[in-house]
Amino acid sequence: VNSNLVAGVETTAIFIPLLLRALLSVPERWQAVQRDRSLITNAVEETLRLWAPARTNRRVTTEDASIGGVPIPKGAAVLVAYSSANRDDEIFEDADEFELNRQNANKHLSFGRYTHMCIGAPLARLEARVAVEAIMDRLPNVRLVDDQTEQWLPHTILPRFASLELAWDVE
Ligand code: HEM
């Protein structure tokens, strides 16, 4: 039960503030998405790419392998860093930049790959889009509070914001 809660609830709860920050930190970006909500889909992918909610995962190799010339024997305990692959310059141009219209944004590895790829990925994508739309609909002129200190709660696999402060107008 516990690991399903982590997989299904925590990851998405960690992700939505990252997505809001990515969009609200550049007001023109937020406005662009407000004008054309279909852009949210790619914004979700680009945020997943740059800020993988699950930064890493522990795995054990089932056969001998070699990565970048480094031999990894069968049975080795490895820490797979999705966040590193997501910023690979050979796959993503200007990999450290957020680009709303990046064509291959969804080539990130934030949901893993192959047999154990995240079974909840479609739900997570849907939840993120619905959250952004609800905030747009219900919080007029929503914005990041100025001068807030960005604080992370450190964690090898699931680091997260300690807080994200938003302000909006009351009509
Ligand atoms: C932004 C949100 C999420 C992220 C970043 C995320 C990320 C991941 C990652 C990296 C894996 C491991 C993939 C691999 O080993 O190759 C995984 C597996 C899994 N995720 Fe998610 N996840 C998210 C949301 C969800 C949701 C909403 C659910 C369920 C409703 C869910 C259920 C699972 C399950 C059950 C697995 C294990 C799949 C298996 O081992 O076959 N995840 N997820």
Residues whose N, C-alpha, C, O or C-beta is under 5 A from the ligand:
A	BS01	HEM	A7 G8 T11 T12 F15 P53 A54 S110 F111 G112 R113 T115 H116 M117 C118 I119 G120 A121 L123 A124
